[in-house]
Amino acid sequence: MTSPTPINQPDLEAFFRLSHDNLCIAGYDGYIRKINPAFIKLLGYSEEELFAVPISSFVHPEDKEITAETRSLIMKDKPLLNFENRYITKTGEIVWLSWTSIPDHSKELIYGVSKNITHKKKLEEDRQLLIKDLTAINTGLKQLTYTISHDLRSPVSNMMSIFSLLDLSQIQDEESLQYLDLLEKSVLELKDTLDDQMEHLKETLLLKSTMELIPLKEVFQATTDSIRSLIDSSEAKFEIDFSQVDFLLGNSFYLHSIFLNLITNSIKYAIPGIPPIIRISSQKDKDTSRLLFTDNGIGFDMGKNGSKIFTLNQVFTDQSNSNGVGLYLVKNYMNSVGGTINVTSEVNAGSTFCLTFRNQNVH
């Protein structure tokens, strides 16, 4: 078997010249001794300009001190790994570099290899800005929810007091008595909802995350009971199939709110003159469970609005009771439990929301 040909000096020169990484050899005095074409192209200076001044001349002013400190450590025999700093190119552009450098004491040289990580830094910066914006929005929504939940308790309590003062024996009309009974039940349901909301907010503020086994039939029943008059007036029909998954591991408060938002949306955005048909089913796939909400409503123009459906304050109809919050909340609820939500839809052909819940290995 033939032995491999040894690498000679010209091969190393070719490697130095052709490498897409930024290669640099600098002396202990801080001046560049050798630099490859990739680094020259990145910085935009000529080779003569780069050799004329210390390499620190091209470092961003805010990074000069930490770069000098790190350079002194290299000369004390401490190899440098993944050190990040900024350079300013000839055009004034700021680029981020990640360095690996080692010293050669016998020649008083430092050999450095760097990668341009400007794009990664930009992505990280955008991510941090997004997190900041979402945190601000989330904090505002919590405060708004807390205020609404708190401030509504007084008038609700007042309404309950009024019902306790009513002398129903003085009312002879049966239809009026039925309406009063429905109104009282609605007020009691509103009180229970506000109490649940306040309890959930307390848990959230205390950073408690409650995960429990939730029976889907009970969630559906509780949701539809709370909006019975809306369902009856819209003549909505339901097709329910929880045969594959009848329990979900999750947050009960979130799941009730998800059912409420998606069901009321299907009723709200029904095609005029056509009673809504709402199909809710569950599916199982290993440790993942899915809920499918399908309706026959007006749907969405996915080409025009598909990317905006779950964003805050997005309204796609001219209905006065549309506020662009419901689907945003559903999306955030799914994010909170580590799940996802997707939608498929056609104009005047209905919509299907697919909610995916992971880590559902429950027995």
C-alpha positions in Angstrom: 0.0 0.0 0.0 1.4 3.4 -1.0 2.1 5.8 1.8 0.3 9.2 1.6 2.3 12.1 0.1 3.6 14.4 2.9 2.1 17.9 3.1 4.8 20.4 2.0 5.0 24.1 2.3 3.2 25.0 -0.9 0.2 22.9 0.2 0.0 24.9 3.5 0.2 28.2 1.5 -2.7 27.1 -0.6 -4.7 26.2 2.5 -4.0 29.6 3.9 -4.9 31.3 0.7 -8.1 29.4 -0.1 -9.6 29.1 3.4 -13.0 30.8 3.8 -12.3 31.3 7.5 -10.3 34.4 8.5 -6.7 33.4 9.1 -4.2 35.8 10.7 -0.7 35.7 12.2 0.3 38.6 14.4 3.4 39.4 16.4 3.6 40.0 20.1 3.9 43.6 19.2 0.3 43.6 17.9 1.2 44.1 14.2 -0.1 41.7 11.6 2.6 39.5 9.9 0.4 37.5 7.6 -3.3 37.6 6.7 -5.3 35.6 4.2 -7.5 36.9 1.4 -10.8 36.0 3.2 -9.9 38.3 6.1 -8.7 41.1 3.7 -12.0 40.9 1.9 -14.0 41.0 5.1 -12.3 44.1 6.5 -12.0 45.9 3.2 -8.5 47.3 3.7 -5.5 46.6 1.5 -2.8 44.3 2.8 -0.5 47.4 3.1 -3.1 49.2 5.2 -3.5 46.2 7.5 0.2 45.8 8.0 0.8 49.5 8.8 -0.9 49.7 12.2 -1.6 47.3 15.1 -4.5 45.0 14.6 -6.2 46.6 17.6 -6.7 49.7 15.4 -9.5 47.8 13.7 -11.2 46.6 16.9 -14.5 48.3 17.9 -13.7 51.0 20.6 -16.0 49.3 23.1 -14.2 46.0 22.7 -10.6 47.3 22.8 -10.1 46.8 26.5 -11.4 43.2 26.7 -9.5 42.3 23.6 -6.2 43.6 25.1 -6.8 41.7 28.3 -7.5 38.5 26.4 -4.4 39.0 24.2 -2.2 39.3 27.3 -3.6 35.9 28.5 -2.7 34.3 25.2 0.9 35.4 25.6 0.9 33.7 29.1 0.3 30.4 27.3 -3.5 30.3 27.6 -5.0 29.4 24.3 -8.0 31.4 23.3 -11.2 29.6 22.3 -14.5 31.1 21.0 -13.6 34.7 22.0 -16.1 37.1 20.4 -15.4 40.8 19.6 -16.3 43.4 17.0 -14.2 44.8 14.2 -15.0 47.9 12.1 -14.5 47.5 8.3 -13.2 50.2 6.0 -16.8 51.0 5.0 -17.8 51.5 8.6 -19.7 48.2 9.0 -19.5 46.4 12.3 -18.7 42.7 12.1 -18.7 40.2 14.9 -15.8 37.6 14.9 -15.4 34.5 17.0 -11.7 33.7 17.5 -9.5 30.7 18.3 -5.9 31.7 18.9 -2.7 30.0 20.1 0.8 31.5 20.8 4.2 30.4 19.5 6.7 31.8 22.1 9.7 30.7 20.1 8.8 33.1 17.3 6.7 35.5 19.4 3.7 35.0 17.1 0.0 34.5 17.6 -1.9 32.3 15.2 -5.6 33.2 15.0 -8.6 31.7 13.2 -11.9 33.6 13.2 -15.4 33.1 11.8 -17.8 35.9 10.9 -20.8 35.5 13.3 -22.5 38.8 12.5 -25.6 37.1 11.2 -25.9 35.0 14.4 -25.5 38.1 16.5 -28.3 39.7 14.5 -30.6 36.8 15.0 -29.8 36.8 18.7 -30.5 40.5 18.9 -33.8 40.2 17.0 -34.8 37.3 19.3 -34.1 39.4 22.4 -36.1 42.2 21.0 -39.0 39.9 20.3 -38.8 38.4 23.8 -38.8 41.9 25.2 -41.8 42.9 23.1 -43.7 39.7 24.0 -42.9 40.1 27.7 -44.2 43.7 27.6 -47.4 42.5 25.8 -47.8 39.6 28.2 -47.3 41.8 31.2 -49.9 44.3 29.8 -52.4 41.5 29.1 -51.9 40.1 32.6 -52.5 43.5 34.1 -55.5 44.1 31.9 -57.0 40.7 32.8 -56.3 41.3 36.4 -58.0 44.7 36.3 -61.0 43.5 34.4 -61.4 40.5 36.6 -61.1 42.5 39.8 -63.2 45.5 38.7 -66.1 43.3 37.5 -66.5 41.5 40.8 -68.2 44.5 42.4 -71.0 44.9 39.8 -71.5 41.2 39.6 -71.8 41.0 43.4 -74.3 43.9 43.2 -76.4 42.0 40.7 -76.4 39.0 42.9 -77.6 41.1 45.8 -80.4 42.5 43.6 -81.6 39.0 42.8 -81.7 38.1 46.5 -84.0 41.1 47.1 -86.4 40.1 44.3 -89.7 38.7 45.5 -90.5 36.3 42.8 -93.9 35.5 44.3 -95.0 38.9 43.1 -94.3 38.0 39.4 -97.1 36.1 37.8 -95.9 35.9 34.2 -94.2 32.5 33.6 -92.1 33.7 30.7 -90.7 36.6 32.8 -89.8 34.1 35.6 -88.0 31.9 33.1 -85.9 34.9 31.8 -85.1 35.9 35.4 -84.0 32.4 36.2 -81.7 32.4 33.1 -80.3 35.8 34.0 -79.5 34.7 37.5 -77.8 31.6 36.3 -75.7 33.7 33.9 -74.7 36.0 36.7 -73.6 33.0 38.8 -71.6 31.6 35.9 -70.0 35.0 35.4 -69.0 35.1 39.1 -67.5 31.6 38.8 -65.6 32.6 35.7 -64.2 35.7 37.4 -63.2 33.6 40.5 -61.4 31.1 38.3 -59.7 33.9 36.5 -58.5 35.5 39.7 -57.2 32.2 41.0 -55.3 31.5 37.8 -53.7 35.0 37.9 -52.6 34.3 41.4 -51.0 31.1 40.3 -49.3 32.8 37.4 -47.9 35.6 39.5 -46.6 33.0 41.9 -44.9 31.2 38.9 -46.9 28.0 39.5 -47.6 25.8 36.5 -50.4 23.4 37.2 -50.6 20.3 34.9 -53.4 17.8 35.4 -55.4 15.2 33.6 -58.4 16.9 32.1 -61.5 15.0 30.8 -62.3 16.5 27.4 -66.1 15.7 27.6 -66.3 17.7 30.8 -64.5 20.6 29.3 -66.8 20.6 26.3 -69.9 20.3 28.4 -68.8 23.1 30.8 -68.0 25.3 27.9 -71.3 24.8 26.0 -73.3 25.1 29.2 -71.8 28.5 29.8 -72.9 29.8 26.3 -76.1 27.8 25.9 -78.2 30.8 24.9 -75.6 31.7 22.1 -75.6 28.1 20.9 -79.4 27.9 20.8 -79.9 31.3 19.1 -77.3 30.4 16.4 -78.8 26.9 15.9 -75.2 25.5 16.1 -74.8 21.8 15.9 -71.8 19.8 17.3 -70.2 16.6 16.2 -67.9 15.3 19.0 -65.5 12.4 18.9 -63.1 11.9 21.8 -62.8 8.2 21.3 -59.0 8.2 20.5 -58.1 10.6 23.4 -60.6 11.4 26.2 -58.1 12.9 28.7 -55.4 15.5 28.1 -52.5 16.3 30.4 -52.4 20.1 30.6 -53.7 23.2 32.3 -57.4 23.1 32.9 -57.8 26.9 32.9 -56.1 27.2 29.5 -58.0 24.3 28.0 -61.4 25.8 29.0 -60.4 29.1 27.5 -59.3 27.4 24.3 -62.6 25.6 23.9 -64.5 28.8 24.6 -62.5 30.9 22.1 -62.6 28.4 19.3 -66.3 27.5 19.7 -67.5 31.1 20.0 -65.4 32.0 17.0 -67.0 29.3 14.9 -70.4 30.6 15.9 -69.4 34.3 15.4 -68.0 33.7 12.0 -70.7 31.5 10.6 -71.9 32.1 7.0 -75.1 34.2 7.3 -78.2 32.0 6.9 -76.3 28.8 7.4 -76.3 27.3 11.0 -72.8 26.5 12.1 -71.7 22.9 12.3 -68.7 22.4 14.7 -66.7 19.2 14.7 -64.3 18.5 17.6 -62.3 15.4 17.6 -59.1 14.0 19.2 -56.3 12.0 17.7 -53.4 10.0 19.2 -49.9 9.5 17.9 -47.4 7.9 20.3 -46.8 10.5 23.1 -48.6 13.3 21.1 -52.3 14.1 21.2 -54.2 16.4 18.9 -57.5 18.3 19.1 -59.2 19.2 15.8 -61.8 22.0 15.7 -63.5 22.2 12.3 -66.4 24.4 11.2 -68.3 25.4 8.1 -67.9 29.2 8.6 -66.7 32.0 6.4 -63.0 30.9 6.8 -59.8 32.9 6.1 -58.0 34.0 3.1 -54.8 32.1 3.9 -52.7 33.7 1.2 -53.6 37.1 2.4 -53.9 36.6 6.2 -52.4 33.2 7.0 -49.3 34.7 8.7 -51.3 37.1 10.8 -54.1 34.9 12.2 -52.5 34.4 15.7 -51.0 37.9 16.1 -52.4 40.4 18.5 -55.1 42.9 17.3 -55.6 41.3 13.9 -59.2 41.6 12.7 -60.2 39.9 9.4 -63.9 41.0 9.3 -65.9 44.1 9.8 -67.9 42.7 12.7 -68.1 45.1 15.6 -67.5 42.4 18.2 -64.2 41.3 16.7 -61.2 42.5 18.8 -58.3 40.4 17.5 -57.4 38.9 20.9 -59.0 35.4 21.1 -56.7 33.5 18.7 -53.7 35.4 20.1 -54.6 34.1 23.5 -55.1 30.5 22.2 -51.7 30.6 20.6 -50.1 31.8 23.8 -51.9 29.2 25.9 -50.6 26.5 23.6 -47.0 27.9 23.8 -47.3 27.9 27.6 -47.9 24.1 27.7 -45.3 23.4 25.1 -47.8 22.7 22.3 -48.5 24.2 18.9 -51.6 25.3 16.9 -52.0 25.4 13.1 -54.9 26.3 10.9 -56.1 25.4 7.4 -58.9 27.4 5.9 -60.7 28.5 2.7 -62.9 31.5 2.2 -66.6 30.4 2.7 -65.4 26.8 3.2 -64.7 26.8 6.9 -61.6 26.4 9.0 -59.8 23.6 10.8 -57.6 24.4 13.9 -55.2 21.6 14.8 -53.8 21.8 18.4 -50.9 19.5 19.2 -50.1 18.5 22.8 -46.8 16.8 23.5 -45.7 14.6 26.3 -49.0 12.9 26.6 -47.9 9.5 27.9 -50.7 9.1 30.4 -52.5 6.0 31.5 
